[in-house]
């Protein structure tokens, strides 16, 4: 049994969907396909969520743009307007539109999950139906019925015991050998939609791989494999042929975008190999993530850039030192406001922390921290991480840039720069 996860870039057009079908039809094993929203739909739905919660009059026009984008793809794939896909997708858009006609709740994260989740529901409906039309019978699954989480909206935490039972019941392969389902989504026991965190489709695939003990997980991307830098950033980026689970976890933790930070742990526990492959050149082998071996000894410097960062400098207002009790209260506030902490450094009287820029959460955090601490911050900074650094790699990243904060260990160097 295999699990294939395809990102939104692989099905961002009618031609992309046709290419996807070619890949799937080249395999004859039992397969579960985990799919993201098409193209940049998640970003577009996030903008709609923001406008909806702000009661902006832009919601309707943005909704029509998303609907038009999807029906343009459907019209290219399905010549017969009587095909069932038109009714199914139209019904999903009617459900989304009905939600957008209502009033926002007091919980932005709840509204986010209810709105943004339609991207995956729509994409999987289209792809499943086109696979069937192309001669590949398959079964469409609503992942929310079997991947159960708590009600931590936007960061749903998996109920592993309940999900284990329901996933085995759902993906039985009794009546089909191909399933199509959504990444990124989950559901509570009261049938509310949750999401697993941005880019959580990889994590969905890893969860299913772990529960079902699959032979291999393949994640299909628009790059040849895992690179030692984002090729859209550094044009001389090189592919890493093989890396260990531990190295993949480190890269994901520091922000490498090719894999989700939560993805590796479940498959590592059961030693399930992960192949990161290109859906453009799908005959190439890509990058294999597995247990460590001698073939992994050569280690290139790996460059990771996180943009849209904020560097906070925090000092006590009562002339006390930054000791355990202060750090404890500060980290409690970061957790409360669900701020992603990417780098920390403390001295006797100050604490510096680099976080993802999320204006809504950041403003709420700053309001609360400022009650007991003096806070200054640098906006729109970059966090550069270099794994397996050397002097040449450091010089390449920092030459001509102002370094606001620097940390180095044997394997990793990090720089907050402007």
N, C-alpha and C positions, 0 to 999 in steps of 0.2 A: 504494500500500500504506500502511495506517495501523497504528499500534500504540496500543492503548488500555490504560492501566494503571488498575485500580480498587483502591481501598483497602478495608480490612476493614469500614469503616463502611457501605460501599455494599451489602454482602451480609450484614449482621448479623442478618437475619431472613428469613422466607419472602417477606414483602412486598418487602424489599430486593432479593432475587434476581429477583422478577418485574419490578421496576422496571429492574434491570440488563438483563434480556432485552429490554425495550422499547427501551432505548437502542441496544443492539447491533443489533437488527433494523431500526432506522431507517437503517442504513448498508448499502450494497451493495458496498463496496470490499473487496478482500482485506485481512483484518484479523488481527492477532495480539493476543490478550487476555492481559495479564499481571495476575495476581490475587494479593492478599494473603490471609492467614488471616481467617476470619470474625470480625467484632466484636473483642472483646478476647481472642481465643484465644491470641495470642502471649504476652500478659501472664500468662494462666493457665498456659500451658506453662512459662513461666519460673519461676513459683512451684513447679510440680511438679519442675522441674530442681533447684531449690534444696533442696527436701525430699528428693529422691532422693539427691543428693550428701551430704546430712546424715543419710541413713538414717532419715528421719522416718516415723512411721506414718500421716501425713496423705496420703501419695501416692495410696493407693487411693481414698479418698473424692473427692479432687480430680480424679482420672482419670474417675471415674463422672460427675461434674458436667459435664466437657467432653464426654464421650460423649453424655450426655443432651441437652445443648444442641444438638448437631449433629443428633441423630436427631429431636428435636422439629421442626427445620426441614425435614428430609427427609420426615417424616410429613405436613407441611402441603403439600409440593410434589408428593409422589408418593402417590397413593391406593392403588396396587396394591403390596402388600407383596412381590410376586414380582419387582418391577423389579430390574434388575441392580445399581442403585446401592446397595441394601441390602447385598448381598454384598460389593461393592467397598469401601464405607466400613467395614463391619464387619471386613474383612480388614486394613485399615490400622490400626484400633484394636487388633486382635489383635497386630499387629506392635509397636505402641507399648507395649502392655501387657507383652509378652514382654521388651522392653528394660527396662522398669521393674521386672520381677521379678528382674533380674540385679543384679550388684554394680557400683557406680560405678567408673569408672577413676580413675587419678590425675590425669587432665586434665579439669578442669571444663569448659573450652571445647569439648572434643571431645564430652562428654556433652550439653552444651547444644545443639550443632548436631544431634545425632542425635535428640534429643527434640523440640525446638521446630519442626523442619522439618515435622513431621506436620501442623501447622496449614494450611500451604499445599497440601500433598498432598490433604488432605481437602476443603478449600474448592473447589479446582479440579475435583475429581472430581464433587462435587455440582452445581456450576454447569454444567460441560460436559454432564452427563447431562440437566439440566433444559433447557438450550438445545436439545438434540437432541429432547427430548420436545415442545418448543414449536415445532418445525418448522424449526430452524436446524441443519443438519448441521455438525459441527465435529470436529476431531481433538484429543484430549488428549495433551499432550506432557510428559514428565518432563524438566524443564529441566536436571536434574543430568547427563543423558547428553550434553549438548552445550555447556553453559556450564561450562568447566573452570577450576578455580582451583588454587592451591597448597594446602598443608595448614595455613594460618594460620586455625585454627578461630575462628569468630565475626567474622573480618575477612578472609575469603578474597580473595586477590589474583588477578585474572583472568589466565589464560593467553590472551592475545589471538590469537596465531597459531593455536593449536589450536582455540579457540572459534570463530574465523572460519570455519574449514573445516567444523566440525561443525554450526554454526548454519545455514550455507547448505545443507548436506545435509538437515537436519531440516525447515526451513521452506521447502520447495520449492514449495508450492502446486500440486503435481501432482494431488493427489486431494481437496483441500478448499480453500475460500477463507476459512475461519475456523479459527484455532488457539486453544486455551486452554492456558495454562501458568502456572507458579508464578513469582512474584517472590521476591526475598530469598535463593533457594537456588542453590547451585552444587555441583559434584562434583569430586573429585580424579581423577587418572588411575588410581588404585587403587580407584575407586568408593566412596570415603567421602564422606558428605554434609558440605558446608560451608555457611555463611551469609555474606552480604556486609556484615554490619553492620546494626544496628537501623535500621528503616525502609528497608532496602535494596531494596524492590520497585521504587521509582522508578529506582534505579540499574540494575536488571535491564532495565527498559524502555528506558533510554538506551543500554545496551550493545547490545541487539538492534537499536535504531534505527540506531546507528552502523554495525554490521556489515552490515545489510541495506539501508542507504541509503534509508530510508523517506521518504515525502513529508511526514509530520507525526507528531509524538508528542503524544497527548492524555492528560493525567493527570486523573482524575475524583475530586473531593473533596467533602466535605460543606460547603464554603464557596463563595461566588460566584466566587472566583478568588484571586489573591494579594492579601492585604489589607495595609494599612500597620501592622497590629497583629493579634494574635489576638483575634477578636471575642468569644471566651469570657472574655477578660481586659479589653479595652476595648470597651465597647458602642457607641462612636462610630467604630469602625474603618471605613476607606474602601477600596474596591477600587482596585487599580492596573490600569488598562486595558492598558498596554503597558510593558514594561521590557526593557532590554538583557540580553544574556547576561552581561555583566560585572557588572551590578547584581544579577542573580539569583545569581551566584556569591558575591558579597559577602554577600547576605542569607543564603544557605545556610551560608556559612562562619561567620557570627555566630550561627547557631542558629535561623533562621526555620524553623518546623516544616512548612511547606507543601511544601517540596521537600528532597530529600536532598542533602547537600553534594557528593557525587560525580556527581550526575545531569547537571549542565550541561556539564561539560567535553567529553564525547564528542559531544554534539549540536552544541555550539558549533563544534567543529573542522570539521564538515561542513555547518554553517549549516542544521541541521534545526530548523524552528520547533517550539516547545513551547506547547501550549494547556493552561492549567490551568482546568478547568471544573467546574461543579456538577452532580452526578448527581441533585440534587433538582430544580433548575430547568435541565434539560438543553438547553433551547432557547436559553439565554443564552450569550454568546460567551466569558465569563470573562476571563482575562488571557493575553495573547500575549507570549511570550519569544522575541526574535529579535535581529537585528542592530540597532544603534542607529539612531534616526531622529529627525527634528525633533519628531515626535509625542510623544516621551518627555521633552521639555524640562521640563515641570512636575514637580517632585519634592517630594512631601509628606514630612514627617518619618516615618520608619519605626521603629517601636518593637519591640524583640525582648527577650523576658524568658527567661532560663535560670534555673530554680529548682534546688534540690538541688545547690548548689555548695559547694565548700570552698576557702577562701583560706589557702594555706600561706605562712608567713614563714620563710625559711631563712637561717641565718647560719653561717659557718665557725666551728669550735670552736678553731682554732689562731691566731686573730687575723689571718688573712690577708684579703685583699680578694676581692670577687667579680669575678674576672677570667676570661679565656677558658677556662683549664683547669678552673676550678670549674664554669662554665656548661656546658662540654662534658660533664663527668661527670654533672651533674644531668640534662641532657636525655637522656643515655644511659639513666639510670634511669627517667625517664618513659616512654621508648620501650620499655624492657625490660618494664615492668609495664603497658604499653598504656593509659596514662592520657591522657585527652583534655585537652589544655591549651587553655584558652580566653582567657587573658590573662596577660601577664608584665610585670614591672617590676623593675628592679634599681637599686640604689644602690652605693656603694663597698663596704659591708659587709653588705648584705642582698639577698635575692632573693625577690620575692613572685610567686606564681603561683596562678591561679584554675583549678580543675579540676572536672570532673564528679564527683559523689559516687558512688563504686562501692566499697562497704565492703571487699569481698574484696581488690580490687586496691590500694585505698588503704592498708589495713593492711600489706600486704606491702611497698609502696613506703616507708611511714614507717619500718618496721623497718630497711630497708636504708639510707635516707638518714640516719637517726639515728646510724649508726655513725661518720659523719664530720662531721655538721652538727647544729647546734641547730635544732629545728623546733618552731614554734608554729602553731596553725591556728584559724580561725574556721569553725565548722560551720554548715550550713543557711543560707548566705547566698544572695543573688540577684545575678545579673549582668545589668544592663540595658544594652542597646546601642541607640543612637539614630543612625540614618543620616540625613544631611541635617538635622542638628540646628540649632536656634535657641534663643534664651534661653527662650522660652515652653515649648518641648518639654522642655528640661532641667529647668526649674522644675516642670513637671508630674510628672516622674518622680522627682525627688529631694526635693520639699518634705516636711518632717517626717520624713525618713529619715536614718539615720546612714550617712555615706559612708566606707567603709573604704579604698577605693582609687579613683582617678579617672584617666582618660586621655582626651585630646581631640586630634583631628587636624582637618583642614579639613572632611572629610566625615563623620567618625564620632566619637561620644563614648561612652565606656563607664564604668560605675559599678558597683563592688561595694558592695552596700548590705545593711543589716539592718533 
